[in-house]
Amino acid sequence: MSRSSHIALAAAVSSGLYAAALWLAPVTTPLVILVPLPALILATQEHAAMCGLWLALSTATIAVALGTPAALGFLLPLAVPTLALTLGIRRFWTFERTAVAGITAWSLGVVGVSLIAFGNIETLVASAREQLMHSFDLAVSTSGSIGASSSAVAAVEAERDVVVSGLLELLPALVILMGALTMIANLVLLRSWTGISHNVNLRLWRTPDVLIWALIVAGFGMFVPAYPVAVAARNVFVVLLGCYFCQGLAIVSFYLDRFRLPRGIQVAGYVLIAVQHVVAAMVLALGVFDLWGNFRRLGADGPADVPLNSDGD
């Protein structure tokens, strides 16, 4: 396949996934997570400049098909972070540094497109509150229609304002975690589908030890009487919990692989973690206490800091 065909195919797949995520939302909304993947695969096969052509072609296609606002929503939170990931891949950055670059670009992109769309923070917060209340009401009505007791539904409805206010306070952390899910999922899929990062053993990954102190300080900071400080501490705390949850997943993956369990059992284990909050909390606890338990018996310095697309073992 020619170079131009590679670029056209990558642009078509990315723009198609993005369009499907918008047209059939919310059913197909998760497809947006896969939008960067064609460009990342392209980055492993072609020169880095070709990813710039992918961005231009994809954005132009979406602008023609869906309009300028949709193209802007593709460009800032998705296309630009994808270029950040490709930069890390092409420059032999480590997995962590590459992921952080993509997450940072994603977060800035979401802030940029939100301010462009709403004009100021107050309007953005008001719109987010309205959307959260609508989603909350929809979830409550759905739970009632599938058999939840009327008393339980009434109790949940009574807490609507508290829940929505809490989610609004954690909105920055949720944006960062959503970006982390998108960037890391694409890097993991890239690792699985290409040979670019087979030298990176993600089962040995762990957070830097110093972050446990940041987690402790943020935990105490949530109880500071100053409201802005408390909200900032809550967001930092939630983001750090996301880091330790990833470490817990790495531990689970390590032992699933060590005991050579069948693929079906491994998939069932990950599904259980996704749908059972108690199991997810246990995975999170594994990640937090790994600093003291060293459950995988790693060396004092942890695994080697290996470039994402180097040829090491």
C-alpha positions in Angstrom: 0.0 0.0 0.0 1.3 3.4 -0.9 2.1 6.2 1.6 -0.9 8.3 0.4 -3.1 5.3 0.8 -1.9 4.8 4.4 -2.7 8.4 5.3 -6.1 8.3 3.6 -7.0 5.1 5.3 -5.9 6.3 8.8 -7.8 9.6 8.3 -10.9 7.8 7.1 -11.0 5.4 10.0 -10.4 8.2 12.6 -13.0 10.5 11.2 -15.4 7.6 10.8 -15.0 6.6 14.4 -15.5 10.2 15.5 -18.6 10.7 13.4 -20.1 7.4 14.6 -19.4 8.5 18.2 -21.4 11.7 17.6 -24.2 10.4 15.4 -25.3 7.5 17.5 -24.4 8.9 21.0 -24.5 7.7 23.7 -24.5 4.1 22.5 -21.4 4.6 20.3 -19.7 7.3 22.4 -16.9 4.9 23.7 -15.7 4.7 20.0 -14.1 8.1 20.5 -11.4 6.4 22.6 -10.1 4.6 19.5 -9.9 7.7 17.3 -6.1 8.3 17.9 -5.1 4.7 17.1 -5.0 4.8 13.3 -2.6 7.8 13.5 -0.4 6.0 16.0 -0.2 3.0 13.8 0.7 5.3 10.9 3.4 6.8 13.0 5.1 3.4 13.3 5.0 2.9 9.5 5.6 6.4 8.0 7.6 9.6 8.6 6.4 11.8 11.4 5.3 14.5 9.0 2.7 12.0 7.7 0.8 12.3 11.0 0.4 16.0 10.3 -1.2 15.2 7.0 -3.5 12.8 8.9 -4.5 15.6 11.2 -5.2 18.0 8.3 -7.2 15.4 6.3 -9.2 14.1 9.2 -10.1 17.6 10.4 -11.1 18.8 7.0 -13.3 15.7 6.4 -15.1 16.2 9.7 -15.5 19.9 9.0 -17.2 19.2 5.7 -19.3 16.3 7.0 -20.3 17.6 10.5 -19.4 21.3 10.6 -16.7 23.5 12.1 -17.7 23.0 15.8 -17.4 19.2 15.4 -14.0 19.7 13.7 -12.8 21.9 16.5 -14.0 19.2 19.0 -11.9 16.7 17.1 -8.8 18.9 16.6 -8.1 20.1 20.2 -9.0 17.2 22.5 -8.1 14.3 20.1 -5.9 15.2 17.1 -3.4 17.4 18.9 -2.9 14.9 21.8 -2.5 12.2 19.2 0.4 14.2 17.7 1.9 14.4 21.2 1.8 10.7 21.4 3.4 10.2 18.0 6.1 12.7 19.0 6.9 10.5 22.0 6.9 7.4 19.9 9.2 8.9 17.2 11.6 10.4 19.8 12.0 7.2 21.9 10.3 8.6 25.0 9.4 6.2 27.8 5.9 4.9 28.1 5.2 7.2 31.1 6.5 10.3 29.5 4.6 9.6 26.3 1.4 9.0 28.1 1.8 12.2 30.2 2.4 14.3 27.1 -0.8 13.0 25.6 -2.8 13.5 28.8 -1.5 17.0 29.2 -2.4 17.9 25.6 -5.8 16.3 26.1 -6.5 18.3 29.2 -5.5 21.6 27.6 -7.5 20.7 24.5 -10.7 20.0 26.6 -10.2 23.3 28.4 -9.6 25.2 25.2 -12.6 23.8 23.3 -14.9 24.3 26.4 -13.9 28.0 26.7 -14.4 28.5 23.0 -17.8 26.9 23.2 -19.1 28.6 26.3 -17.0 31.8 26.5 -16.3 31.8 30.3 -16.0 29.5 33.3 -19.4 30.5 34.8 -21.4 29.5 31.7 -19.4 26.3 31.4 -20.1 25.3 35.0 -23.8 26.1 34.6 -24.0 24.1 31.4 -22.2 21.2 33.0 -24.5 21.3 36.0 -27.5 21.2 33.7 -26.1 18.2 31.8 -25.3 16.3 35.0 -28.7 16.9 36.4 -30.3 15.6 33.1 -28.0 12.5 33.1 -28.8 11.9 36.8 -32.6 12.1 36.2 -32.2 9.8 33.2 -30.3 7.3 35.3 -32.8 7.4 38.1 -35.8 6.9 35.8 -34.0 4.0 34.1 -33.3 2.3 37.4 -36.9 2.7 38.3 -38.1 1.2 35.1 -35.9 -1.9 35.5 -37.3 -2.8 38.9 -35.7 -0.6 41.6 -37.9 0.0 44.6 -39.7 3.3 44.8 -38.2 4.1 48.2 -34.7 3.6 46.9 -35.4 5.8 43.9 -36.8 8.5 46.1 -33.8 8.3 48.4 -31.4 8.7 45.4 -33.5 11.6 44.0 -33.3 13.4 47.4 -29.5 13.4 47.1 -29.4 14.7 43.5 -28.1 18.2 44.3 -25.4 16.8 46.6 -24.2 14.3 44.0 -24.2 16.8 41.1 -22.3 19.4 43.2 -19.7 16.7 44.1 -19.3 15.7 40.5 -18.9 19.3 39.5 -16.1 19.8 42.0 -14.3 16.8 40.7 -14.8 17.7 37.0 -11.1 18.6 36.5 -10.0 15.3 37.9 -12.6 13.4 35.8 -11.3 15.2 32.6 -7.7 14.2 33.4 -8.7 10.6 34.1 -10.8 10.3 30.9 -7.7 11.6 29.0 -5.5 9.1 30.8 -7.9 6.3 29.8 -7.9 7.4 26.2 -4.1 7.9 25.9 -3.1 4.8 27.8 -5.7 2.5 26.1 -4.3 3.6 22.7 -0.7 3.0 23.7 -1.6 -0.5 25.1 -3.5 -1.4 21.9 -0.6 -0.1 19.8 1.7 -2.3 21.9 -0.6 -5.3 21.3 -1.1 -4.8 17.6 2.4 -3.8 16.6 5.9 -4.7 17.7 6.8 -1.2 18.8 6.8 -1.6 22.6 7.0 -5.3 23.4 10.1 -4.5 25.4 8.0 -2.5 27.8 6.6 -4.9 30.5 3.6 -3.0 31.8 3.0 -5.7 34.4 6.1 -4.4 36.2 4.9 -0.7 36.2 4.6 1.2 39.4 4.2 4.8 40.5 7.2 6.7 41.8 7.4 6.2 45.6 7.3 9.9 46.3 3.7 10.1 45.1 2.5 8.4 48.3 3.4 11.6 50.1 1.4 13.6 47.6 -1.6 11.3 48.2 -1.3 11.7 52.0 -1.0 15.5 51.8 -4.0 15.7 49.3 -6.0 13.5 51.6 -5.5 15.8 54.6 -5.9 18.8 52.3 -9.5 17.8 51.6 -10.4 18.8 55.1 -8.8 22.3 55.0 -11.5 24.9 55.9 -10.6 27.0 52.8 -13.0 25.8 50.0 -10.6 26.4 47.0 -7.8 24.5 48.7 -10.1 21.6 49.7 -11.5 21.3 46.1 -8.0 21.3 44.6 -6.9 18.7 47.1 -9.9 16.5 46.2 -9.0 16.6 42.5 -5.4 15.8 43.1 -6.4 13.0 45.4 -8.7 11.4 42.8 -6.1 11.7 40.0 -3.5 10.0 42.3 -6.0 7.3 43.1 -6.3 6.7 39.3 -2.5 6.3 39.2 -2.6 3.7 42.0 -5.5 1.9 40.4 -3.3 1.4 37.3 -0.6 0.0 39.6 -3.1 -2.4 41.1 -4.1 -3.5 37.6 -0.5 -4.1 36.8 -0.2 -6.3 39.9 -3.3 -8.3 38.9 -2.0 -8.6 35.3 1.4 -9.8 36.6 -0.2 -12.7 38.6 -2.7 -13.6 35.9 0.3 -14.0 33.5 2.5 -15.7 36.1 -0.1 -18.4 36.8 -0.7 -18.8 33.0 -4.5 -18.7 33.4 -6.6 -19.2 30.2 -7.4 -16.0 28.3 -11.1 -16.4 29.0 -10.5 -16.3 32.8 -8.2 -13.3 32.4 -10.8 -11.4 30.4 -13.5 -12.4 33.0 -11.3 -11.0 35.8 -10.9 -7.6 34.1 -14.7 -7.5 33.4 -15.3 -8.2 37.1 -13.0 -5.4 38.1 -14.9 -3.1 35.7 -18.4 -3.9 37.0 -17.8 -4.6 40.7 -16.9 -1.6 42.7 -15.7 -3.7 45.7 -13.3 -5.6 43.5 -12.1 -2.3 41.9 -11.5 -1.0 45.4 -9.4 -4.0 46.3 -7.3 -3.5 43.1 -6.9 0.2 44.2 -5.8 -0.9 47.7 -3.2 -3.3 46.1 -1.7 -0.4 44.2 -1.5 1.9 47.3 0.0 -0.7 49.6 2.4 -2.1 47.0 4.9 0.5 48.3 5.2 -1.5 51.5 4.1 -5.0 50.3 6.1 -5.1 47.1 3.7 -7.8 45.9 5.7 -8.5 42.7 9.1 -8.5 44.5 10.5 -5.8 42.3 13.9 -4.3 42.9 14.3 -1.1 45.0 14.3 1.0 41.9 11.5 -0.8 40.1 11.6 -1.8 36.4 14.0 -0.2 34.0 12.8 3.1 32.4 12.7 1.7 28.8 11.9 3.9 25.7 8.6 3.1 24.1 9.9 1.9 20.8 13.4 0.8 21.6 14.7 -2.6 20.7 15.7 -3.7 24.2 14.5 -7.0 25.8 
